[in-house]
Amino acid sequence: MSIRTFSASVRIGNWNEDISLDEDLLKDFLEKREKGELLVQKSSRFKQNVMQKAELSISTDGFLHFGDVVMLLNPENSVETLSNPFPIFGNYTLSANPDESAVHLKSHLTAPCGVSGSSNIKPCARNAFIITSMITHCHCNNCIAKVVFLFIILSPQCFRTLFGKECEVTAHTYLNSHKVEESENHWIIVTGNPSDDINTMFDRPKPPSEEMKENKCVE
């Protein structure tokens, strides 16, 4: 075992090269920081962009239209069933879940992109989706649009994302003994609130008549 016999002020070995290397590293760090190219800066900027507030479309006729901006929300399902032995408490929204490499290469969300269930129910760039059509046939300059419905469920399986711990979203249909879809498959299409630019229609209080009906059903 070698024992150091020199004081800390004594320079040994390739001390000049070591000092030059440290200076280059510091210079490179300061240059990247000034240009906003540090990983922590890119990550912060990326998260800030994807969490930016989004404006949901307001339905004036009670219908949804192509081009509308909406959220997909899975309401709280705390009932234990055979298909849901570990109930998930709280409301979750379908949210874009970009790969970690996106932080290094991009500043905004781009498609294609994975999805997950987030407990953040405030409209943002990450959980607001535009309703679009899928062109399946074209004849005589008339395009026929087809809407594809995916039977997605919110899974109790959780995993780590860039935004923290979130739930897995898979494609499956759970049916009870009456061949009726279980709550895991129930998603609410949330639009904007015409009387409140802060909250959504999901946050809007229910009319007294509906609350009375629900109370009677419980009794």
Beta strands, then each sheet from edge to edge (+ up, - down):
strand 1: 69-74
strand 2: 92-97
strand 3: 114-118
strand 4: 129-130
strand 5: 134-139
strand 6: 142-146
strand 7: 152-161
strand 8: 164-171
strand 9: 188-190
strand 10: 192-193
strand 11: 196-200
sheet 1: 3+ 2- 1+ 4-
sheet 2: 3+ 2- 1+ 9-
sheet 3: 5+ 6-
sheet 4: 7+ 8-
sheet 5: 10+ 11-
end
